């Protein structure tokens, strides 16, 4: 009994010395063997470690079996051990070695999988923090370059992005970004959502405006196919102008090297303008007296679809409209792009190029061949050209169409006015007075100085005044439409509930837009008081050369006809035909009229002028020191909202004098909601030029051309209709 107590005491003491572990486990022999095996495992790897581990297990089992004396190898026998104690010692040691062997096997297998690249982390390498950081840095740098390009080089940024779009199609990375969705920050996911990078159903209307997509959606959703013939009329500056002259009399500026090269609407234009500005100006300017080509110079509008589909490589104008019309069955036999030399006054288009005669013959030919009428689609000044044509074709006399009073009703299915300048554009006034507009006066001082040295205000004025087509866009309607010094119809427009989000919108001030030109400093210059729009036109004529005044008086008029008798009399005078307020619509009860235009984009509405102060040869210029030198109103970025007042007046029908045939008029206002990542505005833009690429406008044009125009409903975003109701037109 005493011996048993003694053994227990020794055992307890050994357990305490070994940290609470039985002495039979923490014997030097066992620890040495385990340590040796662990060291061996650390120096070997892969399948060799796994095999050696298995061999060691077998050897250990053999040693256990061979231990006849009951003592495992490399162990220290406890004091007077009993047989049961030996057996316990043997079993425990074997279990410990076995556990160490299994641990080593698991470690070896993990190492092998890591080397073979089969771990879970290797499969998700692209989701590691390092990769996410690097990708974010690259994307951020790319976006910074793109937005900086827009600010520093606004003329070339659209071309750069358009070229980039050829190689990077955002739709092609949808699946990739979907994989990254869970690791991209929520704020970045919101921006990506605004980019429109999302899966879109093919049936969605007003969706993507990319290659042919609108036409395909319309064909699938509405089964739209070709029906009426289509004639497209571009706006000002949209048509390319090329040289056909061969005169080499002027050795310093011969025409032959420019033969059939675009001197307007191409990179060749930029090259010639920069390398030889005086020669370029000599070719592009018109003769001040005749309003036609100068002696020895022959420039003509580029013909066909190539004339206006792209302004220059990468910068589309009508290309998206052409693509989508082609999808539903249109080709050159049923669709015509009626390019024209927009530099010429309207009647000079007929005098020199027989432009309107060609339009008349083409429309008549198409009806004979297809049995269908024609849909006329005009953009910007192109809408004015179409309106002028409809008056010209029914008028009688030399240089007129002589088509009879029923010609329009018999041949024209619809007139589509896209962002038209039917009542003019206010920005045309400062362009002709001082060669300026918002885009030039908002440059910094250094840029303005450089522009002045390279292409001065005076040179710009001389160039623009030589173009007889530009004055057609001067504002029409005088004080009735554009306001007096104390009030204007659009003073109540404010921000129009269109949520204009722009620094430019801050200049949309509370004072009346009727003060069109505000004189900042009263000087001895030709201008000594504030001017309305009507006053500004008088000032322009008073300070312009005689040839310019004569051309305007011969070609255009900017007033308002108050009686039906006056309107009927004006049908005989071509100077009235570009002004819908002085020449009513043709009597065409079967013709439909569609007015599609943008709202919610800050647009030039009024200006602050000051004495030029020796900065230029001109008398006055837009004041460079006034922070609000250009006051913005509502519109599409180029054409003021008020210019579309005539559409609302036409909608009143035959009850009033401007729509004698009671032609049906449909108005669709389109809110400007540009894509912040698309320099051309994307599918929801309503900017003056970029609207030609918007999804909704293309859908509307296809509906009209395909015979579904009756399904288009009026949509009013602004309160322009209510304003027109208050006008005593």
C-alpha positions as CSV (number, residue, x, y, z in Angstrom):
1,X,0.0,0.0,0.0
2,X,2.9,2.3,0.9
3,X,4.6,1.4,-2.4
4,X,1.5,2.3,-4.5
5,X,1.2,5.7,-2.8
6,X,4.9,6.3,-3.5
7,X,4.5,5.5,-7.2
8,X,1.4,7.8,-7.4
9,X,3.3,10.6,-5.8
10,X,6.1,10.3,-8.2
11,X,3.7,10.1,-11.2
12,X,1.9,13.3,-10.0
13,X,5.2,15.1,-9.5
14,X,6.2,14.2,-13.1
15,X,2.9,15.3,-14.5
16,X,3.4,18.7,-12.8
17,X,6.9,19.0,-14.1
18,X,5.7,18.2,-17.6
19,X,3.0,20.9,-17.7
20,X,0.1,18.7,-16.7
21,X,0.9,16.0,-19.3
22,X,1.5,12.4,-18.3
23,X,5.1,11.5,-18.0
24,X,4.5,8.5,-20.1
25,X,3.6,10.9,-23.0
26,X,6.3,13.5,-22.5
27,X,9.2,11.1,-22.4
28,X,12.4,12.1,-24.1
29,X,12.3,9.1,-26.4
30,X,8.8,9.9,-27.8
31,X,9.5,13.6,-28.2
32,X,12.8,12.9,-30.0
33,X,11.1,10.6,-32.4
34,X,8.2,13.0,-33.1
35,X,10.7,15.9,-33.5
36,X,12.8,13.9,-35.8
37,X,9.8,13.0,-38.0
38,X,8.6,16.7,-38.0
39,X,12.0,17.9,-39.1
40,X,12.1,15.3,-41.8
41,X,8.7,16.4,-43.0
42,X,9.8,20.0,-43.1
43,X,12.8,19.2,-45.4
44,X,10.8,17.1,-47.8
45,X,7.6,17.8,-49.7
46,X,5.0,16.6,-52.2
47,X,4.4,13.0,-52.8
48,X,7.8,11.9,-51.3
49,X,6.8,13.3,-47.9
50,X,3.5,11.5,-48.2
51,X,5.1,8.2,-49.1
52,X,7.7,8.4,-46.3
53,X,5.0,9.2,-43.8
54,X,3.2,6.0,-44.8
55,X,6.4,4.0,-44.5
56,X,7.1,5.4,-41.0
57,X,3.6,4.5,-39.9
58,X,4.2,0.9,-41.0
59,X,7.6,0.8,-39.3
60,X,6.1,2.1,-36.1
61,X,3.4,-0.6,-36.2
62,X,6.1,-3.2,-36.7
63,X,8.1,-1.9,-33.7
64,X,5.0,-2.1,-31.7
65,X,4.4,-5.6,-32.7
66,X,8.0,-6.6,-32.1
67,X,8.1,-5.1,-28.6
68,X,8.0,-8.5,-26.8
69,X,9.3,-6.9,-23.6
70,X,6.3,-4.5,-23.6
71,X,8.6,-1.5,-23.8
72,X,8.2,0.8,-26.9
73,X,11.5,1.9,-28.4
74,X,13.1,5.1,-27.2
75,X,11.0,5.4,-24.1
76,X,12.0,5.7,-20.4
77,X,10.4,3.2,-18.2
78,X,8.5,4.8,-15.4
79,X,9.4,3.8,-11.8
80,X,8.3,0.2,-11.2
81,X,5.7,0.3,-14.1
82,X,3.0,-2.2,-14.0
83,X,2.0,-4.2,-17.1
84,X,-1.2,-2.2,-17.6
85,X,0.9,1.0,-17.4
86,X,3.2,-0.3,-20.1
87,X,0.3,-1.1,-22.3
88,X,-1.3,2.4,-21.8
89,X,2.1,3.9,-22.6
90,X,2.4,2.0,-25.8
91,X,-1.1,2.8,-27.0
92,X,-0.9,6.6,-26.3
93,X,2.5,6.9,-28.0
94,X,1.2,5.1,-31.1
95,X,-1.8,7.4,-31.3
96,X,0.4,10.5,-31.0
97,X,2.7,9.4,-33.8
98,X,-0.3,8.5,-35.9
99,X,-1.9,12.0,-35.4
100,X,1.4,13.6,-36.3
101,X,1.6,11.5,-39.5
102,X,-2.0,12.5,-40.5
103,X,-1.1,16.2,-39.9
104,X,1.9,15.8,-42.1
105,X,-0.2,14.1,-44.9
106,X,-2.7,17.0,-44.9
107,X,0.1,19.5,-45.0
108,X,1.7,17.7,-47.9
109,X,-1.5,17.5,-49.9
110,X,-2.2,21.3,-49.3
111,X,1.3,22.1,-50.5
112,X,0.8,20.0,-53.6
113,X,-2.5,21.7,-54.4
114,X,-0.9,25.1,-53.9
115,X,1.9,24.3,-56.4
116,X,-0.6,23.1,-58.9
117,X,-2.6,26.3,-58.7
118,X,-5.7,24.5,-57.6
119,X,-6.6,26.4,-54.4
120,X,-9.7,28.5,-54.0
121,X,-7.6,31.7,-53.8
122,X,-5.9,31.0,-57.1
123,X,-9.2,30.6,-58.8
124,X,-10.3,34.0,-57.6
125,X,-7.0,35.9,-58.2
126,X,-8.8,38.6,-60.1
127,X,-10.8,39.4,-57.0
128,X,-7.7,40.1,-54.8
129,X,-7.2,43.6,-53.4
130,X,-4.1,44.3,-55.5
131,X,-5.9,43.5,-58.8
132,X,-8.9,45.6,-57.8
133,X,-6.7,48.5,-56.9
134,X,-4.7,48.4,-60.1
135,X,-7.8,48.1,-62.3
136,X,-9.4,51.0,-60.5
137,X,-6.4,53.1,-61.0
138,X,-6.3,52.3,-64.8
139,X,-10.0,53.1,-65.2
140,X,-9.7,56.3,-63.2
141,X,-6.8,57.5,-65.3
142,X,-8.6,56.7,-68.6
143,X,-11.7,58.6,-67.5
144,X,-9.5,61.5,-66.4
145,X,-7.9,61.7,-69.8
146,X,-11.2,61.6,-71.6
147,X,-12.8,64.3,-69.5
148,X,-9.7,66.5,-69.6
149,X,-9.6,66.1,-73.3
150,X,-13.2,67.5,-73.5
151,X,-12.1,70.5,-71.5
152,X,-8.8,71.2,-73.1
153,X,-9.5,70.3,-76.7
154,X,-13.3,70.6,-77.2
155,X,-12.9,70.5,-81.0
156,X,-11.1,67.2,-81.1
157,X,-12.6,65.4,-78.1
158,X,-15.7,64.2,-80.0
159,X,-13.5,62.8,-82.7
160,X,-11.2,61.0,-80.2
161,X,-14.2,59.4,-78.4
162,X,-15.8,58.5,-81.7
163,X,-12.7,56.8,-82.8
164,X,-12.3,55.1,-79.4
165,X,-15.8,53.8,-79.7
166,X,-14.8,51.8,-82.8
167,X,-12.4,49.7,-80.7
168,X,-14.2,49.7,-77.3
169,X,-17.8,48.7,-77.2
170,X,-19.2,49.1,-73.7
171,X,-21.8,46.5,-74.4
172,X,-19.1,43.9,-74.8
173,X,-18.0,44.1,-71.2
174,X,-21.3,43.5,-69.6
175,X,-20.5,40.0,-68.5
176,X,-17.1,41.0,-67.2
177,X,-18.5,43.8,-65.1
178,X,-21.2,41.5,-63.8
179,X,-18.4,39.3,-62.4
180,X,-16.9,42.3,-60.6
181,X,-20.2,43.5,-59.2
182,X,-19.7,42.2,-55.7
183,X,-16.2,43.6,-55.3
184,X,-16.8,47.1,-56.8
185,X,-17.8,49.8,-54.3
186,X,-21.4,50.7,-54.2
187,X,-20.7,54.3,-55.3
188,X,-18.8,53.0,-58.4
189,X,-21.7,50.6,-59.1
190,X,-24.0,53.6,-59.2
191,X,-21.8,55.4,-61.8
192,X,-21.6,52.3,-63.9
193,X,-25.4,52.1,-63.8
194,X,-25.5,55.6,-65.1
195,X,-23.3,54.5,-67.9
196,X,-26.0,52.3,-69.1
197,X,-23.9,49.1,-68.6
198,X,-26.8,46.8,-67.8
199,X,-28.5,44.0,-69.6
200,X,-31.4,45.3,-71.7
201,X,-34.2,43.5,-73.2
202,X,-34.4,43.5,-76.9
203,X,-38.0,44.7,-76.7
204,X,-37.1,47.8,-74.7
205,X,-38.1,51.1,-76.5
206,X,-35.9,54.2,-76.1
207,X,-33.0,51.8,-75.3
208,X,-29.6,51.7,-76.9
209,X,-28.9,53.9,-79.9
210,X,-25.9,51.9,-81.1
211,X,-25.4,50.4,-84.6
212,X,-28.8,49.6,-86.2
213,X,-30.3,48.8,-82.8
214,X,-33.3,51.2,-83.0
215,X,-34.3,49.8,-86.4
216,X,-34.1,46.3,-85.2
217,X,-36.1,47.0,-82.1
218,X,-38.8,48.8,-84.1
219,X,-39.0,46.0,-86.6
220,X,-39.4,43.5,-83.9
221,X,-41.7,45.5,-81.6
222,X,-44.0,47.2,-84.2
223,X,-43.2,45.3,-87.3
224,X,-42.2,48.6,-88.9
225,X,-41.2,48.3,-92.6
226,X,-40.6,50.8,-95.4
227,X,-43.7,52.6,-96.6
228,X,-43.3,56.3,-97.7
229,X,-40.4,57.7,-99.6
230,X,-38.0,59.7,-97.4
231,X,-36.1,62.9,-98.2
232,X,-33.5,64.2,-95.6
233,X,-32.4,67.8,-95.6
234,X,-29.4,68.6,-93.4
235,X,-28.8,71.8,-91.4
236,X,-26.3,74.6,-91.8
237,X,-22.7,73.6,-91.8
238,X,-23.7,69.9,-91.9
239,X,-23.0,69.3,-95.6
240,X,-19.5,69.0,-96.8
241,X,-18.3,71.5,-99.4
242,X,-15.7,70.4,-102.0
243,X,-13.7,72.3,-104.6
244,X,-14.3,71.7,-108.3
245,X,-12.2,74.6,-109.6
246,X,-9.1,74.2,-111.8
247,X,-8.0,77.8,-112.0
248,X,-4.3,78.4,-111.4
249,X,-4.2,82.1,-112.3
250,X,-3.3,83.0,-108.7
251,X,0.1,81.3,-108.3
252,X,0.0,81.9,-104.5
253,X,-3.4,80.2,-104.2
254,X,-4.3,77.8,-107.1
255,X,-7.5,75.8,-107.1
256,X,-6.3,72.7,-108.9
257,X,-4.5,71.2,-105.8
258,X,-7.8,71.2,-104.0
259,X,-9.8,69.5,-106.7
260,X,-12.5,67.4,-105.3
261,X,-11.2,67.8,-101.8
262,X,-13.5,69.0,-99.0
263,X,-12.7,72.5,-97.9
264,X,-15.5,72.2,-95.4
265,X,-16.3,69.1,-93.3
266,X,-13.0,67.1,-93.3
267,X,-9.6,66.9,-91.8
268,X,-8.3,68.4,-95.0
269,X,-10.3,71.5,-94.1
270,X,-8.4,71.7,-90.8
271,X,-5.1,71.1,-92.4
272,X,-5.7,73.8,-95.1
273,X,-7.1,76.3,-92.6
274,X,-4.0,75.9,-90.4
275,X,-1.3,75.7,-93.0
276,X,-2.7,78.3,-95.5
277,X,-5.5,80.2,-93.9
278,X,-5.6,83.0,-96.5
279,X,-6.0,80.6,-99.4
280,X,-8.7,78.7,-97.5
281,X,-10.6,81.9,-96.8
282,X,-10.3,82.9,-100.4
283,X,-12.0,79.7,-101.5
284,X,-14.6,79.4,-98.8
285,X,-15.9,83.0,-98.8
286,X,-18.5,84.0,-101.3
287,X,-18.4,87.1,-103.5
288,X,-19.8,90.0,-101.5
289,X,-21.7,91.5,-104.4
290,X,-23.1,88.5,-106.2
291,X,-23.4,86.2,-103.2
292,X,-22.0,83.4,-105.4
293,X,-18.5,82.0,-106.1
294,X,-15.7,84.5,-106.5
295,X,-14.1,84.6,-109.9
296,X,-11.9,81.5,-110.5
297,X,-13.4,79.6,-107.5
298,X,-15.9,76.8,-107.8
299,X,-17.1,75.1,-104.6
300,X,-20.1,72.7,-104.5
301,X,-22.0,70.7,-101.9
302,X,-21.0,67.0,-101.6
303,X,-23.7,64.9,-103.0
304,X,-25.4,61.7,-101.8
305,X,-25.5,60.2,-98.4
306,X,-21.8,60.9,-98.0
307,X,-22.5,64.6,-98.1
308,X,-23.9,64.7,-94.5
309,X,-23.6,61.3,-92.8
310,X,-20.4,62.4,-91.2
311,X,-19.0,65.9,-90.7
312,X,-15.5,64.3,-90.7
313,X,-14.3,60.9,-90.0
314,X,-15.6,59.7,-86.7
315,X,-18.0,62.5,-86.1
316,X,-21.5,61.4,-87.3
317,X,-24.4,63.7,-88.3
318,X,-27.0,61.7,-90.2
319,X,-25.4,58.3,-90.1
320,X,-27.5,56.7,-87.3
321,X,-30.7,57.8,-89.0
322,X,-29.5,56.3,-92.3
323,X,-28.6,53.0,-90.5
324,X,-32.0,52.6,-88.9
325,X,-33.9,53.5,-92.0
326,X,-31.9,50.9,-93.9
327,X,-32.9,48.2,-91.3
328,X,-36.6,48.6,-92.2
329,X,-36.0,48.4,-95.9
330,X,-34.8,51.8,-97.2
331,X,-32.1,52.2,-99.9
332,X,-31.1,54.9,-102.4
333,X,-34.3,54.1,-104.5
334,X,-36.6,55.2,-101.7
335,X,-34.5,57.5,-99.7
336,X,-32.6,60.7,-100.7
337,X,-30.2,62.9,-98.8
338,X,-30.7,66.4,-100.3
339,X,-27.4,68.0,-99.6
340,X,-27.0,71.7,-100.4
341,X,-24.5,74.5,-100.2
342,X,-25.7,76.1,-97.0
343,X,-23.6,79.2,-97.6
344,X,-26.0,80.4,-100.3
345,X,-29.1,82.4,-99.8
346,X,-32.2,80.3,-100.5
347,X,-33.1,81.7,-103.9
348,X,-29.4,81.5,-104.9
349,X,-29.6,77.8,-104.4
350,X,-32.1,77.7,-107.2
351,X,-30.2,80.3,-109.3
352,X,-26.9,78.5,-109.2
353,X,-27.6,74.8,-108.5
354,X,-31.3,74.4,-109.5
355,X,-31.6,72.9,-106.0
356,X,-35.4,73.2,-105.5
357,X,-36.1,72.1,-109.1
358,X,-34.1,68.9,-108.4
359,X,-36.1,68.3,-105.2
360,X,-39.4,68.7,-107.0
361,X,-38.4,66.3,-109.8
362,X,-37.0,63.7,-107.4
363,X,-40.3,63.7,-105.3
364,X,-42.4,63.4,-108.4
365,X,-40.2,60.6,-109.8
366,X,-40.4,58.6,-106.5
367,X,-44.2,58.9,-106.5
368,X,-44.4,57.6,-110.0
369,X,-42.1,54.7,-109.2
370,X,-43.5,53.6,-105.8
371,X,-47.0,55.2,-105.8
372,X,-46.3,56.7,-102.4
373,X,-45.8,60.3,-101.2
374,X,-42.7,61.6,-99.6
375,X,-41.8,62.3,-96.0
376,X,-39.6,65.4,-95.7
377,X,-37.3,65.4,-92.7
378,X,-35.4,68.7,-92.0
379,X,-32.9,69.4,-89.2
380,X,-32.1,72.8,-88.0
381,X,-31.8,75.2,-91.0
382,X,-32.9,72.2,-93.1
383,X,-36.4,72.7,-91.7
384,X,-36.4,76.2,-93.0
385,X,-35.2,75.0,-96.4
386,X,-38.1,72.6,-96.5
387,X,-40.6,75.3,-95.5
388,X,-39.2,77.6,-98.2
389,X,-39.5,74.7,-100.7
390,X,-43.1,74.1,-100.0
391,X,-43.9,77.8,-100.7
392,X,-41.5,77.9,-103.7
393,X,-43.0,74.8,-105.4
394,X,-46.5,76.2,-105.6
395,X,-45.6,79.8,-106.5
396,X,-45.8,81.0,-110.0
397,X,-43.1,83.0,-111.8
398,X,-39.5,82.8,-113.1
399,X,-37.2,80.8,-110.8
400,X,-40.3,79.4,-109.0
401,X,-41.8,75.9,-109.0
402,X,-45.1,76.6,-110.7
403,X,-46.5,73.3,-109.3
404,X,-50.0,74.6,-108.5
405,X,-51.9,75.0,-105.3
406,X,-52.4,71.2,-104.8
407,X,-48.8,70.1,-105.3
408,X,-47.8,69.8,-101.6
409,X,-51.0,68.0,-100.6
410,X,-50.6,65.5,-103.5
411,X,-46.9,64.8,-103.0
412,X,-46.0,65.3,-99.4
413,X,-47.1,62.8,-96.7
414,X,-45.5,64.6,-93.8
415,X,-43.1,67.4,-92.8
416,X,-40.9,66.4,-89.9
417,X,-39.2,69.4,-88.2
418,X,-36.3,68.3,-86.1
419,X,-34.9,71.1,-83.8
420,X,-35.8,73.5,-86.6
421,X,-34.8,77.2,-86.7
422,X,-38.1,78.3,-88.2
423,X,-38.2,81.4,-86.0
424,X,-34.5,81.8,-85.9
425,X,-31.7,81.4,-83.3
426,X,-30.6,84.3,-81.1
427,X,-26.9,83.2,-81.2
428,X,-26.9,84.2,-84.9
429,X,-27.1,87.9,-84.0
430,X,-23.7,88.2,-82.1
431,X,-22.1,85.9,-84.7
432,X,-22.9,88.5,-87.4
433,X,-22.3,91.6,-85.2
434,X,-18.9,90.6,-83.7
435,X,-18.1,87.1,-84.8
436,X,-18.7,85.7,-81.3
437,X,-20.9,83.2,-79.4
438,X,-20.7,81.4,-76.1
439,X,-18.1,78.9,-77.3
440,X,-15.6,81.6,-78.2
441,X,-16.1,84.1,-75.4
442,X,-15.9,81.5,-72.6
443,X,-12.3,80.6,-73.5
444,X,-9.6,81.7,-71.1
445,X,-7.6,84.9,-71.8
446,X,-4.7,83.1,-73.4
447,X,-6.9,81.0,-75.7
448,X,-8.9,84.0,-76.7
449,X,-5.7,85.9,-77.5
450,X,-4.4,83.0,-79.6
451,X,-7.8,82.7,-81.4
452,X,-7.8,86.4,-82.1
453,X,-4.3,86.2,-83.6
454,X,-5.0,83.2,-85.7
455,X,-8.6,83.9,-86.8
456,X,-9.8,87.3,-85.6
457,X,-13.3,88.5,-84.8
458,X,-13.2,90.8,-87.8
459,X,-12.2,87.9,-90.1
460,X,-15.0,85.7,-88.7
461,X,-17.6,88.5,-89.2
462,X,-16.5,89.0,-92.9
463,X,-16.7,85.3,-93.5
464,X,-20.1,84.8,-92.0
465,X,-21.6,87.9,-93.6
466,X,-20.5,86.6,-97.0
467,X,-22.6,83.5,-96.5
468,X,-26.1,84.4,-97.7
469,X,-27.7,81.4,-95.9
470,X,-26.7,82.5,-92.3
471,X,-29.1,85.5,-92.1
472,X,-32.0,83.1,-92.7
473,X,-31.5,82.1,-89.0
474,X,-31.8,85.6,-87.5
475,X,-34.7,85.7,-85.0
476,X,-38.2,86.4,-86.5
477,X,-41.2,87.9,-84.9
478,X,-39.5,90.9,-83.2
479,X,-40.8,92.1,-79.9
480,X,-43.9,89.9,-80.1
481,X,-41.9,86.7,-79.9
482,X,-38.7,87.8,-78.2
483,X,-39.8,90.6,-75.9
484,X,-39.2,94.2,-75.0
485,X,-36.6,95.8,-72.7
486,X,-38.9,95.2,-69.7
487,X,-40.4,91.8,-70.4
488,X,-40.2,88.7,-72.6
489,X,-42.6,85.8,-73.1
490,X,-40.0,83.3,-71.8
491,X,-39.2,85.2,-68.6
492,X,-41.6,82.9,-66.8
493,X,-39.8,79.8,-68.1
494,X,-37.1,79.8,-65.5
495,X,-35.7,76.3,-65.3
496,X,-38.9,74.9,-66.8
497,X,-39.0,71.9,-64.5
498,X,-36.4,70.3,-66.7
499,X,-33.8,70.0,-63.9
500,X,-31.0,71.7,-65.8
501,X,-27.9,70.6,-63.9
502,X,-25.1,72.8,-65.3
503,X,-22.9,75.7,-64.3
504,X,-24.3,77.4,-67.4
505,X,-27.8,77.3,-65.8
506,X,-26.6,79.6,-63.1
507,X,-26.6,82.5,-65.6
508,X,-30.4,82.0,-66.2
509,X,-31.1,85.1,-64.1
510,X,-34.4,86.6,-63.1
511,X,-34.2,89.8,-65.1
512,X,-36.0,90.0,-68.5
513,X,-34.6,88.2,-71.5
514,X,-36.1,91.0,-73.5
515,X,-33.0,93.1,-73.0
516,X,-31.2,91.1,-75.6
517,X,-28.0,93.2,-75.8
518,X,-27.1,95.0,-72.6
519,X,-24.4,97.7,-72.9
520,X,-22.0,97.5,-70.0
521,X,-20.2,100.8,-70.4
522,X,-21.7,103.7,-72.2
523,X,-19.0,105.0,-74.6
524,X,-18.7,106.9,-77.9
525,X,-19.0,103.7,-79.8
526,X,-21.8,103.0,-82.3
527,X,-23.9,101.4,-79.5
528,X,-25.2,103.7,-76.8
529,X,-28.2,101.9,-75.4
530,X,-29.6,98.5,-74.6
531,X,-31.3,96.6,-77.4
532,X,-34.1,94.2,-77.9
533,X,-33.9,91.5,-80.6
534,X,-35.7,93.7,-83.1
535,X,-33.4,96.6,-82.2
536,X,-30.4,94.3,-82.6
537,X,-31.4,93.5,-86.2
538,X,-31.7,97.2,-87.0
539,X,-28.2,97.8,-85.4
540,X,-26.8,95.0,-87.5
541,X,-28.1,96.5,-90.7
542,X,-27.1,100.0,-89.7
543,X,-23.4,99.0,-89.2
544,X,-23.1,96.5,-92.1
545,X,-21.8,97.2,-95.6
546,X,-24.3,97.9,-98.3
547,X,-24.0,94.6,-100.1
548,X,-24.9,92.8,-96.9
549,X,-28.0,95.0,-96.3
550,X,-29.1,94.5,-99.9
551,X,-28.8,90.8,-99.8
552,X,-30.9,90.5,-96.6
553,X,-33.6,92.8,-97.9
554,X,-33.8,90.8,-101.1
555,X,-33.8,87.4,-99.5
556,X,-35.4,87.6,-96.1
557,X,-38.0,89.2,-93.8
558,X,-38.4,89.0,-90.0
559,X,-41.8,90.6,-89.2
560,X,-45.3,89.3,-88.5
561,X,-48.3,89.3,-90.9
562,X,-51.4,90.4,-89.0
563,X,-54.1,89.5,-91.5
564,X,-55.0,86.7,-93.9
565,X,-54.9,89.1,-96.8
566,X,-51.4,90.0,-96.0
567,X,-50.4,86.3,-95.8
568,X,-51.9,85.6,-99.1
569,X,-50.1,88.5,-100.7
570,X,-46.8,87.3,-99.2
571,X,-47.1,84.0,-101.1
572,X,-45.9,86.0,-104.2
573,X,-42.7,87.2,-102.6
574,X,-39.8,84.8,-102.0
575,X,-38.3,87.1,-99.3
576,X,-41.3,86.1,-97.1
577,X,-41.1,82.3,-97.6
578,X,-38.5,81.5,-94.9
579,X,-40.6,83.2,-92.2
580,X,-43.7,81.2,-91.1
581,X,-45.0,84.3,-89.4
582,X,-45.3,86.0,-92.8
583,X,-46.1,83.1,-95.0
584,X,-48.7,80.5,-93.9
585,X,-48.5,76.8,-94.4
586,X,-49.6,75.5,-97.9
587,X,-53.2,74.4,-98.1
588,X,-52.6,70.7,-97.5
589,X,-55.2,69.1,-95.3
590,X,-53.8,65.6,-95.9
591,X,-50.2,66.5,-94.9
592,X,-49.1,65.8,-91.3
593,X,-46.6,68.0,-89.4
594,X,-44.3,66.7,-86.7
595,X,-42.2,69.0,-84.4
596,X,-39.6,67.1,-82.5
597,X,-37.2,69.3,-80.4
598,X,-35.2,69.2,-77.2
599,X,-35.6,71.1,-74.0
600,X,-33.7,71.4,-70.7
601,X,-30.3,72.3,-72.3
602,X,-28.9,75.8,-71.4
603,X,-29.1,77.9,-74.6
604,X,-27.8,81.3,-75.5
605,X,-30.6,83.9,-75.0
606,X,-29.0,87.4,-74.2
607,X,-25.6,89.1,-74.1
608,X,-23.6,91.8,-72.5
609,X,-21.6,94.0,-74.8
610,X,-18.9,96.6,-74.3
611,X,-16.5,98.8,-76.3
612,X,-13.9,96.7,-78.0
613,X,-11.2,98.8,-76.4
614,X,-8.6,98.2,-79.1
615,X,-8.8,94.4,-78.7
616,X,-10.1,94.1,-82.3
617,X,-10.9,96.3,-85.3
618,X,-14.6,96.0,-84.5
619,X,-16.5,98.6,-82.6
620,X,-18.1,96.5,-79.9
621,X,-17.6,93.0,-78.6
622,X,-19.2,90.7,-75.9
623,X,-17.8,92.0,-72.6
624,X,-15.0,89.7,-71.6
625,X,-15.0,90.9,-68.0
626,X,-18.6,90.2,-67.1
627,X,-19.1,86.8,-65.5
628,X,-22.6,86.6,-67.0
629,X,-21.7,88.0,-70.4
630,X,-23.9,85.3,-72.0
631,X,-27.2,84.7,-70.4
632,X,-28.7,81.3,-70.9
633,X,-32.3,80.3,-71.4
634,X,-34.0,77.0,-72.2
635,X,-33.6,75.1,-75.5
636,X,-31.5,72.5,-77.0
637,X,-28.1,74.2,-76.6
638,X,-28.3,76.0,-79.9
639,X,-31.9,76.9,-80.7
640,X,-34.0,78.7,-78.1
641,X,-37.3,77.1,-77.0
642,X,-39.2,80.2,-78.2
643,X,-38.2,79.3,-81.8
644,X,-40.7,76.4,-81.7
645,X,-43.6,78.7,-80.8
646,X,-44.8,78.4,-84.4
647,X,-45.5,74.7,-84.0
648,X,-47.9,75.5,-81.2
649,X,-49.5,78.2,-83.3
650,X,-50.0,75.7,-86.2
651,X,-51.6,73.3,-83.7
652,X,-54.5,75.7,-83.4
653,X,-55.5,74.6,-86.9
654,X,-57.5,76.6,-89.4
655,X,-59.2,78.6,-86.7
656,X,-56.2,80.9,-87.1
657,X,-54.5,82.1,-90.2
658,X,-51.2,80.2,-90.2
659,X,-52.6,76.7,-90.9
660,X,-55.3,77.2,-93.6
661,X,-55.5,73.5,-94.5
662,X,-55.9,72.4,-90.9
663,X,-52.9,70.0,-91.3
664,X,-52.6,67.8,-88.2
665,X,-49.7,68.9,-86.0
666,X,-48.0,66.7,-83.4
667,X,-45.4,68.1,-81.0
668,X,-43.0,65.9,-79.0
669,X,-40.7,67.7,-76.6
670,X,-37.7,65.7,-75.6
671,X,-35.9,66.2,-72.3
672,X,-32.1,66.5,-72.5
673,X,-30.8,63.7,-70.4
674,X,-27.2,63.1,-71.7
675,X,-25.1,60.1,-70.7
676,X,-22.2,61.6,-68.7
677,X,-19.8,59.0,-70.2
678,X,-20.7,59.7,-73.8
679,X,-19.4,62.9,-75.2
680,X,-22.2,62.8,-77.9
681,X,-24.9,62.4,-75.2
682,X,-25.9,58.8,-75.7
683,X,-29.4,57.5,-76.3
684,X,-31.3,60.2,-74.4
685,X,-29.6,63.3,-75.5
686,X,-31.6,66.2,-76.9
687,X,-28.7,68.4,-77.8
688,X,-29.2,70.3,-81.1
689,X,-26.9,68.1,-83.3
690,X,-26.6,65.0,-81.2
691,X,-30.3,64.5,-81.1
692,X,-30.0,62.9,-84.5
693,X,-28.4,60.0,-82.7
694,X,-30.9,59.7,-79.9
695,X,-32.9,56.5,-79.7
696,X,-36.3,58.2,-79.3
697,X,-35.8,60.6,-82.3
698,X,-34.8,57.7,-84.5
699,X,-37.9,55.7,-83.3
700,X,-40.1,58.7,-84.1
701,X,-38.7,59.1,-87.6
702,X,-39.1,55.4,-88.3
703,X,-42.7,55.5,-87.2
704,X,-43.5,58.4,-89.5
705,X,-41.7,56.8,-92.5
706,X,-43.2,53.4,-91.8
707,X,-46.8,54.7,-91.8
708,X,-47.3,54.7,-88.0
709,X,-47.2,58.4,-87.5
710,X,-50.7,58.4,-86.2
711,X,-49.6,56.5,-83.1
712,X,-47.3,59.3,-82.0
713,X,-48.9,61.4,-79.2
714,X,-48.2,64.9,-78.2
715,X,-45.8,65.3,-75.2
716,X,-45.2,68.6,-73.5
717,X,-42.4,69.0,-70.9
718,X,-42.2,72.8,-71.0
719,X,-45.1,75.3,-70.7
720,X,-44.3,76.8,-74.1
721,X,-47.9,76.0,-75.2
722,X,-49.3,78.1,-72.4
723,X,-47.0,81.0,-73.3
724,X,-48.0,80.9,-76.9
725,X,-51.6,81.1,-75.8
726,X,-50.8,84.5,-74.3
727,X,-49.2,85.9,-77.4
728,X,-51.2,88.0,-79.8
729,X,-49.9,86.4,-82.9
